[in-house]
Amino acid sequence: MKKTNIQFEIPEEVKNISRVLSDAKFENFLVGGCVRDLIIGGEPKDWDFTTNAKPDDIIKLFPKTFYENEYGTVGVVNEQTTDKTLKVVEVTPYRLESGYSDFRRPDKVEWGKTIENDLARRDFTMNALAYNIETRELLDPFGGIADIDKKIIRTVGKPEERFGEDALRMFRALRLASELNFAIEHETQMAITKHAELLTHISRERIRDEFEKIIMSETPALALDLASRLGLLKFLSPEFEKGIGMEQNQAHAYTVWEHLLRTLNHAAKKNFPLYVRLAAFAHDVAKPHTRKRINNQWTFYNHEVLGARLARNILTDLRFPKEIVEKAVKLVRWHMFFSDTEKITLSAVRRIVRNVGADLIWDLIDLRVCDRIGTGRPKETPFRLRKYKSMIEEAMRDAISVKQLKINGADIMKLTNAGPGPHIGFILEILLSEVLENPTLNTRDYLEKRVGELHILKPEELSGLGKIARAQNESEEEKEIEKIRTEYRVQ
């Protein structure tokens, strides 16, 4: 086994754990990702020890621990620190594992006797490193340091065996490539392609966790492009595969798939939050379904509407939290907002703010910027978009939702001596439509007067006007509004 003497800067809380274990005559090593990060020169996201001590031994040595798993890992709690990476340090006995009938977890776990046994079961060479804080000795049995120097991700031993033990390692390889900007070694790539179907045994939650880390990395396009070439993309969703190689119109320099990757990468470059990055990656996912050739040009009419439905299905299937799904879906739905400031009216801007919500409107602008960069256009914020932002600022001073009207449903029932029912919603939508058009109408006197006028309409007429108002409020296309007018015979 290759051994090197080297000194790293180690936090005192971590040193103390090593000292306690060593004083009790137990071998102990920092292991895995934290050692890799120390070698690369990065900040470890967490700290992990492996030792020849058993769980009961570890628990006796430290004042506060918890032990809630079947793999022997004891969490040692450092109560005095506010650093999240040091609050809990995991200490795990040397392990031997065997049998992986679910292609994810070992059927049998035994305590190992040597650090060599423990390192041999790990996924990639750069994670099969161990560091003894007391002796400053770095153990490297599988050439991990050389692979780090070459910026290569390689499995410990035969890749088909490592992926057969835990199929999720295939996505983990992509994630590490994305986070570290490393390449995946050729034999490892070939094994991923050959054994990709093993991922059908992996839960959607586990795949989502790796996908989220990829999305939140600095260069997510690197990993996702690899996923497309190695046959893993369908395990996120087959919908993304449909855009590979699909040409667009002259406004785009890239295929649908390349455009999604470039849009996402710009969102990562700007350090936008998860839901904006998800929207960036999914915003044009429906283009393959809506592409039509008209006047010798490819068109994608209403791809944002279908795209919102597909995005909801994809993100829900991957078990993302509902709040994240709703935000991303709303951004996908409205990413095609009309932004020609030479033609757009302030009332139209109020409507888009109403639709996406005041809490998401600036995220929508950020998505638009990423979308623009993703087409191959160099300017991030052209004059038109800057002017649109100023119009948003102005629009947000006015009422943009039913809740901001100077009258509510209870007031309408009192004014009309009528009980609750759909007519209340129709009246509110009509009032909001008028106020979005002219904010000065949002006064108690005017709205009460309009309630009286609307209340005496026939139910079918009120219903028709209410549905037209709702369509207008939601910025629907004029042809859709015309359909409603025709259906209810109102103009």
C-alpha positions in Angstrom: 0.0 0.0 0.0 1.3 3.4 -0.9 1.9 5.7 2.1 2.7 9.4 2.1 3.5 11.7 5.0 1.6 15.0 4.6 0.2 17.7 6.9 -3.3 19.1 6.5 -5.1 21.9 8.3 -7.6 20.0 10.5 -10.2 21.7 12.7 -9.7 21.2 16.4 -13.0 19.5 16.8 -11.9 16.8 14.4 -8.4 16.5 15.9 -10.1 15.9 19.3 -12.1 12.9 18.1 -8.9 11.4 16.7 -7.1 12.1 19.9 -9.8 10.5 22.1 -9.8 7.3 19.9 -6.0 7.1 19.8 -5.7 7.6 23.6 -8.1 4.6 23.9 -5.7 2.6 21.7 -8.0 2.5 18.7 -6.8 2.9 15.1 -8.6 5.8 13.4 -8.4 7.5 10.0 -10.2 10.3 8.2 -11.6 8.7 5.2 -13.5 9.3 2.0 -14.6 12.6 0.6 -13.1 14.8 3.3 -9.6 13.4 2.5 -10.2 13.9 -1.2 -11.2 17.5 -0.6 -8.2 18.2 1.6 -5.9 16.9 -1.2 -7.6 18.9 -3.9 -7.4 22.0 -1.6 -11.2 22.4 -1.1 -13.2 22.7 2.1 -14.7 19.4 3.2 -18.5 19.4 3.4 -18.4 16.8 6.2 -15.8 14.8 8.2 -15.8 11.0 8.5 -13.7 8.6 10.5 -13.2 4.9 10.2 -11.8 2.9 13.1 -11.3 -0.6 14.5 -13.4 0.5 17.5 -16.9 -1.0 17.6 -20.1 1.1 18.0 -20.3 0.4 21.7 -16.7 1.4 22.2 -17.2 4.7 20.3 -20.3 5.6 22.3 -18.5 5.2 25.6 -15.7 7.5 24.6 -17.7 10.6 23.8 -20.2 12.7 25.9 -22.9 13.0 23.2 -23.5 10.6 20.3 -26.3 9.0 18.4 -26.5 5.6 16.8 -29.5 4.9 14.6 -28.4 2.8 11.7 -27.5 -0.7 10.7 -24.0 0.0 9.4 -22.3 0.9 12.6 -22.0 4.6 12.0 -22.0 6.6 15.3 -22.6 10.4 15.1 -20.3 12.3 17.5 -21.9 15.6 18.4 -19.8 18.7 18.9 -22.1 21.0 20.8 -19.8 23.9 21.2 -19.4 24.7 17.4 -21.7 26.6 15.1 -20.0 25.2 12.0 -22.5 22.9 10.4 -19.8 20.7 8.9 -18.4 20.0 12.4 -21.6 19.8 14.4 -21.8 16.0 13.8 -18.8 13.9 12.8 -19.5 10.3 11.7 -17.3 7.5 13.1 -17.8 4.1 11.5 -16.0 0.8 12.3 -14.0 -0.9 9.6 -16.5 -2.8 7.5 -16.8 -5.8 5.2 -19.8 -6.0 3.0 -21.3 -8.8 0.8 -24.4 -9.6 -1.2 -26.2 -6.7 -2.9 -29.6 -8.2 -4.0 -31.2 -4.8 -4.3 -28.2 -3.3 -6.2 -28.1 -0.6 -3.5 -27.3 -1.9 0.0 -25.3 -4.8 1.3 -27.2 -7.8 2.5 -24.6 -8.6 5.0 -22.3 -6.2 7.0 -19.4 -7.4 9.2 -16.8 -5.5 11.2 -13.5 -5.5 9.3 -10.2 -6.0 10.9 -8.0 -3.7 8.8 -8.2 -0.3 7.1 -7.2 -2.1 3.9 -10.4 -4.2 4.1 -12.5 -1.0 4.6 -10.9 1.0 1.7 -11.4 -1.9 -0.7 -15.2 -1.7 -0.5 -15.3 2.0 -1.5 -16.6 3.3 -4.8 -13.9 5.4 -6.5 -10.1 5.5 -6.0 -10.2 9.2 -5.0 -12.6 8.2 -2.2 -10.5 5.2 -1.1 -8.0 7.4 0.8 -7.4 7.4 4.5 -5.5 9.9 6.6 -4.1 9.4 10.1 -4.1 12.8 11.9 -1.7 11.6 14.7 1.0 10.2 12.4 0.2 12.4 9.3 0.2 9.3 7.2 -1.9 9.2 4.0 -2.9 5.7 2.8 -3.5 5.3 -0.9 -3.9 1.6 -1.9 -5.6 2.1 -5.3 -3.9 5.1 -6.9 -6.4 7.7 -5.8 -3.8 10.5 -5.6 -2.6 9.9 -9.1 -6.2 9.9 -10.4 -6.9 13.2 -8.5 -3.7 14.6 -10.2 -5.1 13.5 -13.6 -8.6 14.7 -12.7 -10.0 11.2 -13.4 -12.8 9.3 -11.7 -12.1 5.6 -11.6 -13.7 2.8 -9.7 -11.9 0.8 -7.0 -11.3 -2.5 -8.9 -13.7 -3.7 -11.6 -16.4 -1.1 -12.4 -19.1 -3.7 -13.1 -18.6 -5.1 -9.6 -18.8 -1.6 -8.0 -22.0 -0.7 -9.9 -23.5 -4.2 -9.2 -23.0 -3.4 -5.5 -24.6 0.0 -5.7 -26.1 1.1 -9.0 -26.5 4.7 -7.7 -22.7 5.0 -8.0 -23.2 5.6 -11.8 -25.1 8.8 -11.0 -22.6 9.6 -8.3 -19.8 9.4 -10.9 -21.6 12.0 -12.9 -22.2 14.2 -9.9 -18.5 14.1 -8.9 -17.5 14.9 -12.5 -19.8 17.9 -12.3 -18.7 19.1 -8.8 -15.0 18.6 -9.4 -14.8 19.2 -13.2 -13.2 15.7 -13.5 -13.4 13.2 -16.4 -14.8 9.7 -16.0 -12.2 7.1 -17.0 -13.0 5.2 -20.2 -13.5 1.7 -18.7 -15.7 3.2 -16.0 -17.8 5.0 -18.7 -18.2 1.8 -20.7 -19.4 -0.1 -17.6 -22.0 2.7 -16.9 -23.4 2.3 -20.4 -23.4 -1.5 -20.2 -25.1 -1.6 -16.7 -27.3 1.5 -16.8 -30.5 -0.6 -16.5 -29.5 -1.5 -13.0 -30.8 1.9 -12.1 -34.3 0.6 -12.4 -33.7 -0.9 -9.0 -32.9 2.5 -7.4 -35.6 4.6 -5.8 -36.6 7.9 -7.3 -35.6 9.7 -4.1 -32.0 8.4 -4.4 -31.7 9.5 -8.0 -33.3 12.8 -7.2 -30.6 13.4 -4.4 -27.8 12.9 -6.9 -29.6 14.9 -9.6 -30.1 17.8 -7.2 -26.4 17.9 -6.3 -25.6 17.9 -10.1 -28.0 20.7 -10.7 -26.5 22.7 -7.8 -22.9 22.2 -8.9 -20.9 24.9 -10.8 -21.0 23.0 -14.1 -24.2 20.9 -14.2 -24.1 20.7 -18.1 -21.0 18.6 -17.9 -22.7 15.8 -16.0 -26.0 16.0 -17.8 -24.3 15.8 -21.2 -22.5 12.8 -20.0 -25.8 11.3 -18.8 -27.2 11.7 -22.3 -24.2 10.0 -23.9 -23.9 7.2 -21.3 -27.6 6.3 -21.4 -28.6 7.6 -17.9 -30.7 10.6 -19.0 -33.9 8.5 -19.3 -33.6 7.8 -15.5 -34.2 11.5 -14.9 -37.0 11.5 -17.6 -37.2 10.2 -21.2 -38.7 13.6 -22.1 -35.2 15.2 -22.1 -33.9 12.7 -24.6 -36.4 13.9 -27.2 -34.6 17.2 -27.6 -31.3 15.7 -28.4 -30.3 16.7 -31.9 -33.5 18.6 -32.5 -32.9 21.8 -34.5 -34.8 25.0 -33.7 -35.6 28.2 -35.6 -33.2 30.9 -36.6 -33.5 32.6 -33.2 -31.5 29.7 -31.7 -27.9 28.7 -32.4 -28.3 25.3 -30.7 -30.5 22.2 -30.6 -33.2 22.0 -28.0 -31.0 19.8 -25.8 -27.9 22.0 -26.1 -30.0 25.1 -25.4 -31.4 23.5 -22.1 -27.8 22.7 -21.0 -26.5 26.2 -21.8 -29.5 27.8 -20.1 -29.0 25.7 -17.0 -25.2 26.4 -16.9 -25.8 30.1 -16.9 -28.3 29.7 -14.0 -25.5 27.8 -12.2 -22.9 30.5 -13.1 -25.2 33.1 -11.5 -25.7 30.9 -8.4 -29.5 30.9 -8.8 -31.6 28.8 -6.4 -32.6 25.2 -7.1 -36.1 25.9 -8.4 -34.8 28.5 -11.0 -32.1 25.9 -12.1 -34.8 23.2 -12.5 -37.0 25.6 -14.5 -33.9 26.5 -16.7 -33.3 22.8 -17.4 -37.0 22.1 -18.1 -38.3 25.3 -19.6 -38.3 24.0 -23.2 -38.9 20.3 -22.5 -42.1 20.3 -24.5 -40.7 21.7 -27.7 -40.3 18.2 -29.3 -44.1 17.8 -28.8 -45.1 21.1 -30.2 -42.6 21.5 -33.2 -44.3 22.3 -36.5 -43.0 23.6 -39.8 -44.8 26.8 -40.8 -43.6 29.1 -43.6 -40.3 27.2 -43.8 -39.6 27.8 -40.1 -39.8 25.6 -37.1 -42.4 26.8 -34.6 -43.2 25.7 -31.0 -46.5 27.3 -30.2 -47.7 26.8 -26.6 -44.7 24.8 -25.6 -44.7 26.7 -22.3 -48.2 25.5 -21.4 -47.4 21.8 -22.2 -44.0 22.3 -20.7 -45.4 23.3 -17.4 -47.4 20.0 -17.3 -44.4 17.9 -18.3 -42.2 19.7 -15.7 -44.8 19.0 -13.0 -44.8 15.3 -14.0 -41.0 15.0 -14.1 -40.3 16.8 -10.8 -43.1 15.1 -9.0 -41.9 11.7 -10.3 -38.4 12.6 -8.9 -40.1 13.3 -5.5 -39.0 16.9 -5.3 -40.8 18.8 -2.5 -44.1 20.3 -3.5 -43.0 23.9 -2.9 -40.0 23.5 -5.3 -42.2 21.8 -7.9 -44.8 24.6 -7.8 -42.2 27.4 -8.2 -40.4 25.7 -11.0 -43.6 24.8 -12.9 -44.9 28.4 -12.6 -41.6 29.7 -14.0 -41.8 27.2 -16.9 -45.4 28.2 -17.6 -44.7 31.9 -17.9 -41.2 32.0 -19.3 -42.5 33.2 -22.7 -44.0 36.4 -21.4 -44.2 39.2 -24.0 -41.4 41.7 -23.3 -41.5 44.1 -26.2 -41.5 47.4 -24.3 -42.4 49.3 -27.4 -45.7 47.6 -27.6 -46.5 46.1 -24.1 -48.8 48.0 -21.8 -48.4 48.5 -18.1 -51.7 46.5 -17.6 -50.1 43.5 -19.3 -47.1 43.7 -17.0 -49.5 43.8 -14.0 -51.1 40.6 -15.3 -47.8 38.7 -15.7 -46.8 39.8 -12.1 -50.2 38.5 -11.0 -49.8 35.2 -12.8 -46.3 34.4 -11.6 -46.6 36.1 -8.2 -44.7 39.0 -6.7 -42.4 36.5 -4.9 -41.3 34.9 -8.2 -41.4 37.8 -10.7 -37.7 38.5 -10.4 -36.9 34.8 -10.7 -38.8 34.8 -13.9 -36.7 37.7 -15.2 -33.6 35.7 -14.2 -34.9 32.7 -16.1 -35.5 34.9 -19.1 -31.8 36.1 -19.0 -30.6 32.5 -18.8 -32.9 31.6 -21.7 -31.4 34.4 -23.7 -27.8 33.4 -23.0 -28.8 29.8 -23.8 -29.8 30.8 -27.4 -26.3 32.1 -28.1 -27.0 35.8 -27.6 -24.1 37.5 -25.9 -25.9 40.3 -23.9 -27.4 39.3 -20.6 -29.6 42.4 -20.0 -30.4 44.3 -23.2 -32.2 47.6 -23.0 -35.6 46.1 -23.6 -35.3 43.8 -20.5 -34.0 46.6 -18.4 -37.0 48.7 -19.3 -39.3 45.8 -18.6 -37.8 45.6 -15.1 -38.6 49.2 -14.5 -42.2 48.6 -15.7 -42.4 45.7 -13.2 -41.3 48.0 -10.4 -44.1 50.4 -11.4 -46.7 47.7 -11.8 -46.0 46.2 -8.4 -47.2 49.5 -6.7 -50.7 48.7 -7.9 -53.2 46.0 -7.1 -52.4 42.8 -9.0 -54.5 40.2 -7.2 -58.1 39.8 -5.9 -56.7 40.1 -2.4 -55.5 43.6 -3.1 -58.9 44.9 -4.2 -60.7 47.4 -1.9 -63.6 44.9 -1.7 -63.8 41.2 -0.9 -66.2 38.3 -1.2 -67.9 39.0 2.1 -68.5 42.6 1.1 -70.1 41.5 -2.2 -72.5 39.1 -0.3 -73.5 41.9 2.0 -74.1 44.4 -0.8 -76.1 41.9 -2.8 -77.9 40.1 0.0 -76.8 36.9 -1.7 -75.1 33.8 -0.3 -71.8 32.3 -1.4 -71.5 30.8 -4.9 -69.5 30.9 -8.1 -71.0 34.3 -8.9 -68.8 35.9 -6.2 -65.6 34.6 -8.0 -66.9 35.9 -11.4 -67.6 39.4 -10.0 -64.1 39.5 -8.3 -62.4 38.5 -11.6 -64.3 41.1 -13.5 -63.4 43.8 -10.9 -59.7 42.7 -10.9 -59.6 42.8 -14.8 -60.8 46.4 -14.7 -58.3 47.4 -12.0 -55.4 45.7 -13.8 -56.3 47.9 -16.8 -56.7 51.0 -14.7 -55.5 51.0 -11.1 -57.2 54.2 -10.2 -60.5 52.3 -10.3 -59.5 50.4 -7.1 -61.7 52.5 -4.8 -64.5 51.4 -2.5 -67.0 53.7 -4.2 -66.3 52.5 -7.7 -66.2 48.8 -6.9 -69.4 48.9 -4.9 -71.1 50.6 -7.8 -69.8 47.9 -10.2 -71.0 45.1 -7.9 -74.5 46.5 -8.1 -74.3 46.6 -12.0 -72.9 43.1 -12.3 -75.2 41.5 -9.7 -78.3 42.2 -11.9 -76.9 40.4 -15.0 -78.3 37.0 -16.0 -76.2 34.2 -14.5 -75.0 33.0 -17.9 -74.0 36.5 -18.9 -72.1 37.0 -15.6 -70.5 33.6 -16.0 -69.3 34.5 -19.5 -67.9 37.9 -18.5 -66.2 36.3 -15.5 -64.5 33.7 -17.6 -63.3 36.3 -20.1 -62.0 38.4 -17.3 -60.2 35.4 -15.8 -58.6 34.6 -19.2 -57.5 38.2 -19.6 -56.1 38.3 -16.1 -54.1 35.2 -16.8 -52.7 36.8 -20.0 -54.3 34.2 -22.2 -54.1 34.6 -26.0 -56.8 36.7 -27.6 -58.0 33.8 -29.7 -58.7 31.8 -26.5 -60.7 34.8 -25.1 -62.6 35.0 -28.4 -63.6 31.3 -28.0 -65.1 32.1 -24.6 -67.0 35.2 -26.0 -68.5 33.0 -28.7 -69.5 30.3 -26.3 -71.3 32.6 -23.9 -72.5 35.1 -26.6 -70.9 38.1 -24.9 -68.7 40.8 -26.4 
